[in-house]
Amino acid sequence: MRVFLCTLVIGAVCDLQHLGEIHIMREIRKVNKVSKTLLGGYIIYFECGECKGKLKSQRKEIGNIDTCPECHSSFKLSNDIELYIQNKIEEEEEQKRLLKDQKLQEKLESLRKCNRCEKEYDKNSNYLSVDSKHGGYICYQCQERREEEKRKEQIQREEDAKRLVIQKAKYVILSTTNNIDGYFVDEYLGIESIEHVLGTGFFSESITEFQDFFGARSSMYESKLGKAKKEAFERLKLTAAIQGADGVIGVDIDYAEFSNNRIAIIVNGTLVKLRKIDTSTIGPL
């Protein structure tokens, strides 16, 4: 019995000595730093649980058993480190997104967009000006196009107004009397005078003298006077239409002779607004 007990004690002592030589495997949970490689991987920096030596491992080695090269103790990286890396990746992505949004906002604040072509320019660029008509900004090219469109619209309006006045002038009534049959004078708009000067020309004057000598009519001279008188009447009707008159009463024609064989035709009259007489309200005479 005593021999058996001694054997057990000696065996236990040997086992304790053997256990003293075995290192316990430690699980590493704390890391000093995690860095990203150029290829997109991650390097984990940490300390040995036994000797506190500086160690590093790749991300793919998390969960694998490894040995410290200094103290030869066994260790493995905890799976919590994988969660730490995942959180770090998400933080980096969030920072990138915020930085991108910030840069985009700074870019938007530094840019100005043209209202018409929507092209973007730097806010300090001379190519943009304030669009006082629609608000915002407009580039010089669109501004030039807008000015050109305005000029064309103005020309078109003037041409339309001119055609309207010419059309209205056709219906203006001229009369040498102080009234026009079938109309009442509603309003007097004032007196208007038209001057039309024409040169007879040496050839026309010579022919006229020759025809006068033989007692014939001067057809060339008469043609010029007739044409000048017609143009004067047309101008008077056009002037009346521009001023809103329906007729011209008291029309008078005068002639004046100037030097250098020039003759002036002067046509004047009173511009009036007319109202047609309603004959249905007039009883029998």
C-alpha positions as CSV (number, residue, x, y, z in Angstrom):
1,M,0.0,0.0,0.0
2,R,2.8,2.3,0.9
3,V,4.6,1.5,-2.3
4,F,1.5,2.3,-4.3
5,L,1.1,5.7,-2.7
6,C,4.7,6.6,-3.3
7,T,4.3,5.6,-7.0
8,L,1.3,7.9,-7.3
9,V,3.1,10.9,-5.7
10,I,6.1,10.4,-7.9
11,G,3.9,10.3,-11.0
12,A,2.0,13.4,-10.0
13,V,5.3,15.3,-9.5
14,C,6.5,14.2,-12.9
15,D,3.2,15.3,-14.4
16,L,3.5,18.7,-12.7
17,Q,7.0,19.1,-14.0
18,H,5.9,18.2,-17.5
19,L,3.0,20.7,-17.3
20,G,5.4,23.4,-16.4
21,E,7.0,23.0,-19.8
22,I,3.6,23.2,-21.8
23,H,2.4,26.8,-22.8
24,I,-1.2,27.6,-22.6
25,M,-2.7,28.8,-26.0
26,R,-4.0,32.3,-25.7
27,E,-6.8,34.0,-27.7
28,I,-5.8,37.5,-28.8
29,R,-8.7,40.0,-28.6
30,K,-6.9,43.3,-28.5
31,V,-5.2,44.8,-31.5
32,N,-2.9,47.8,-31.7
33,K,-3.6,48.7,-35.3
34,V,-5.3,47.5,-38.5
35,S,-3.9,48.8,-41.8
36,K,-5.0,48.3,-45.4
37,T,-2.6,47.0,-48.1
38,L,-2.4,48.2,-51.6
39,L,-4.1,45.0,-52.8
40,G,-7.1,45.6,-50.6
41,G,-6.2,43.2,-47.8
42,Y,-5.7,44.0,-44.1
43,I,-2.7,43.6,-41.7
44,I,-3.4,43.2,-38.0
45,Y,-0.8,44.4,-35.5
46,F,-1.0,43.1,-31.9
47,E,1.1,41.9,-28.9
48,C,1.9,38.4,-27.8
49,G,-0.1,37.3,-24.7
50,E,3.1,35.9,-23.1
51,C,6.1,38.0,-24.0
52,K,4.3,41.1,-25.2
53,G,6.3,40.9,-28.4
54,K,5.1,42.9,-31.4
55,L,3.4,40.6,-33.9
56,K,1.3,40.9,-37.1
57,S,-0.9,38.7,-39.1
58,Q,-3.1,38.9,-42.2
59,R,-6.9,39.1,-42.0
60,K,-7.3,35.6,-43.5
61,E,-5.4,34.1,-40.6
62,I,-8.0,35.1,-38.0
63,G,-9.1,32.0,-36.1
64,N,-6.0,30.0,-37.0
65,I,-3.6,28.8,-34.3
66,D,-0.1,30.3,-34.6
67,T,3.1,30.5,-32.5
68,C,5.0,33.5,-31.2
69,P,8.5,33.5,-32.8
70,E,10.0,34.9,-29.5
71,C,8.5,32.8,-26.7
72,H,7.0,30.0,-28.9
73,S,3.7,30.3,-27.1
74,S,0.5,29.4,-29.0
75,F,-2.2,31.9,-29.8
76,K,-5.0,32.6,-32.2
77,L,-6.8,35.8,-33.2
78,S,-10.3,36.0,-31.9
79,N,-13.2,36.2,-34.3
80,D,-14.1,39.5,-32.5
81,I,-11.2,41.1,-34.5
82,E,-13.1,40.2,-37.7
83,L,-16.1,42.2,-36.4
84,Y,-13.7,45.0,-35.6
85,I,-12.3,45.0,-39.1
86,Q,-15.9,45.0,-40.6
87,N,-16.8,48.0,-38.4
88,K,-13.6,49.7,-39.5
89,I,-14.4,49.1,-43.2
90,E,-17.9,50.5,-42.8
91,E,-16.4,53.6,-41.0
92,E,-14.0,54.1,-43.9
93,E,-16.7,53.8,-46.5
94,E,-18.9,56.2,-44.5
95,Q,-15.9,58.7,-44.3
96,K,-15.4,58.3,-48.0
97,R,-19.0,59.0,-48.7
98,L,-19.1,62.0,-46.5
99,L,-15.9,63.3,-48.1
100,K,-17.3,62.7,-51.5
101,D,-20.5,64.5,-50.6
102,Q,-18.5,67.4,-49.1
103,K,-16.4,67.7,-52.3
104,L,-19.5,67.5,-54.4
105,Q,-21.2,70.2,-52.3
106,E,-18.1,72.4,-52.5
107,K,-18.1,71.9,-56.3
108,L,-21.7,72.8,-56.5
109,E,-21.2,75.9,-54.4
110,S,-18.2,76.9,-56.6
111,L,-20.3,76.4,-59.8
112,R,-23.0,78.4,-61.5
113,K,-25.3,76.9,-64.0
114,C,-26.7,78.7,-67.1
115,N,-30.5,78.8,-67.0
116,R,-30.9,78.1,-70.7
117,C,-28.1,75.7,-71.8
118,E,-27.6,74.3,-68.2
119,K,-23.8,74.4,-68.8
120,E,-21.8,74.8,-65.5
121,Y,-19.2,77.5,-65.0
122,D,-17.0,78.5,-62.2
123,K,-18.7,81.1,-60.0
124,N,-15.8,83.5,-60.6
125,S,-16.0,83.0,-64.4
126,N,-16.6,86.0,-66.7
127,Y,-18.7,83.8,-68.9
128,L,-21.8,84.2,-66.6
129,S,-23.9,87.1,-65.8
130,V,-27.0,87.6,-63.6
131,D,-30.2,86.8,-65.5
132,S,-32.3,89.7,-64.4
133,K,-35.3,88.5,-66.4
134,H,-35.7,84.9,-65.1
135,G,-33.3,84.9,-62.1
136,G,-30.2,82.8,-61.7
137,Y,-27.4,83.1,-64.3
138,I,-27.0,83.1,-68.0
139,C,-23.8,82.5,-70.1
140,Y,-22.7,85.1,-72.7
141,Q,-23.5,82.7,-75.6
142,C,-27.1,82.3,-74.5
143,Q,-27.3,86.0,-73.7
144,E,-26.3,86.8,-77.3
145,R,-28.8,84.3,-78.7
146,R,-31.5,85.9,-76.5
147,E,-30.6,89.3,-77.7
148,E,-30.7,88.1,-81.3
149,E,-34.1,86.6,-80.7
150,K,-35.3,89.8,-79.2
151,R,-34.0,91.8,-82.2
152,K,-35.8,89.4,-84.6
153,E,-39.0,89.6,-82.5
154,Q,-38.8,93.4,-82.6
155,I,-38.2,93.5,-86.4
156,Q,-41.1,91.1,-86.8
157,R,-43.4,93.3,-84.6
158,E,-42.4,96.4,-86.6
159,E,-43.1,94.6,-89.9
160,D,-46.4,93.4,-88.7
161,A,-47.3,97.0,-87.5
162,K,-46.2,98.4,-90.8
163,R,-48.3,96.0,-92.7
164,L,-51.3,96.8,-90.5
165,V,-50.8,100.5,-91.0
166,I,-50.4,100.1,-94.8
167,Q,-53.6,98.0,-94.8
168,K,-55.5,100.6,-92.7
169,A,-54.2,103.5,-94.9
170,K,-56.0,102.0,-97.9
171,Y,-59.3,102.8,-96.2
172,V,-58.4,106.4,-95.1
173,I,-60.8,108.8,-96.9
174,L,-59.4,112.1,-98.3
175,S,-61.7,115.0,-99.0
176,T,-61.1,118.7,-100.1
177,T,-64.3,119.7,-98.3
178,N,-64.9,120.1,-94.5
179,N,-67.0,117.0,-94.3
180,I,-67.4,113.5,-95.8
181,D,-70.7,112.3,-97.0
182,G,-72.2,109.5,-94.9
183,Y,-69.9,110.2,-91.9
184,F,-69.9,112.3,-88.7
185,V,-66.6,113.8,-87.5
186,D,-66.2,112.4,-84.0
187,E,-62.8,113.9,-83.2
188,Y,-60.3,116.3,-84.8
189,L,-56.7,115.0,-84.5
190,G,-54.8,118.0,-85.9
191,I,-53.4,119.4,-89.1
192,E,-50.9,117.4,-91.1
193,S,-48.7,118.5,-94.0
194,I,-46.8,116.5,-96.5
195,E,-44.0,117.9,-98.6
196,H,-42.7,116.1,-101.7
197,V,-39.8,117.6,-103.7
198,L,-38.9,116.5,-107.2
199,G,-36.3,117.6,-109.7
200,T,-37.4,118.2,-113.3
201,G,-34.1,117.3,-114.8
202,F,-32.3,119.0,-117.7
203,F,-33.7,116.6,-120.3
204,S,-37.3,117.0,-119.1
205,E,-36.9,120.7,-119.0
206,S,-35.5,120.9,-122.5
207,I,-38.4,118.8,-123.9
208,T,-40.9,120.9,-122.1
209,E,-39.5,124.1,-123.6
210,F,-39.5,122.5,-127.0
211,Q,-43.1,121.4,-126.6
212,D,-44.1,124.8,-125.2
213,F,-42.6,126.4,-128.3
214,F,-44.9,124.3,-130.5
215,G,-47.9,124.6,-128.2
216,A,-47.9,120.9,-127.3
217,R,-48.5,119.3,-123.9
218,S,-45.5,118.4,-121.8
219,S,-46.3,114.8,-121.1
220,M,-43.1,113.9,-119.4
221,Y,-43.4,116.9,-117.0
222,E,-47.1,116.0,-116.3
223,S,-46.2,112.4,-115.6
224,K,-43.6,113.5,-113.0
225,L,-46.1,115.8,-111.3
226,G,-48.8,113.2,-111.3
227,K,-46.6,110.6,-109.8
228,A,-45.3,113.1,-107.2
229,K,-48.9,114.1,-106.3
230,K,-49.9,110.4,-105.9
231,E,-47.0,109.7,-103.6
232,A,-47.8,112.7,-101.5
233,F,-51.4,111.5,-101.1
234,E,-50.2,108.0,-100.2
235,R,-47.9,109.5,-97.6
236,L,-50.7,111.7,-96.2
237,K,-53.0,108.6,-95.9
238,L,-50.2,106.6,-94.2
239,T,-49.5,109.4,-91.7
240,A,-53.3,109.6,-90.9
241,A,-53.4,105.8,-90.3
242,I,-50.4,106.0,-88.0
243,Q,-52.1,108.6,-85.9
244,G,-55.4,106.7,-85.8
245,A,-57.4,108.9,-88.2
246,D,-60.1,107.5,-90.5
247,G,-60.0,110.5,-92.9
248,V,-58.5,113.8,-93.9
249,I,-60.8,116.7,-94.6
250,G,-60.0,120.1,-96.1
251,V,-57.2,118.7,-98.3
252,D,-55.3,121.4,-100.1
253,I,-52.5,121.1,-102.7
254,D,-49.9,123.7,-103.2
255,Y,-46.9,123.9,-105.5
256,A,-43.6,125.7,-104.9
257,E,-40.6,126.2,-107.2
258,F,-37.0,126.1,-105.9
259,S,-33.7,126.7,-107.6
260,N,-31.9,124.1,-109.6
261,N,-35.1,123.1,-111.4
262,R,-36.8,121.6,-108.3
263,I,-40.5,121.7,-107.6
264,A,-42.2,121.0,-104.2
265,I,-45.7,119.6,-103.9
266,I,-47.3,120.4,-100.5
267,V,-50.4,118.5,-99.4
268,N,-52.1,119.4,-96.1
269,G,-55.3,118.6,-94.4
270,T,-57.1,118.0,-91.0
271,L,-56.9,114.5,-89.6
272,V,-60.2,113.3,-88.2
273,K,-61.9,110.3,-86.7
274,L,-65.1,109.4,-88.4
275,R,-68.3,107.7,-87.4
276,K,-70.6,106.3,-90.1
277,I,-74.1,107.8,-90.1
278,D,-76.8,105.3,-89.3
279,T,-79.3,105.9,-92.0
280,S,-81.9,103.6,-90.4
281,T,-82.6,106.3,-87.7
282,I,-83.1,109.1,-90.2
283,G,-86.8,109.6,-91.1
284,P,-88.0,110.4,-94.6
285,L,-87.6,113.9,-95.8
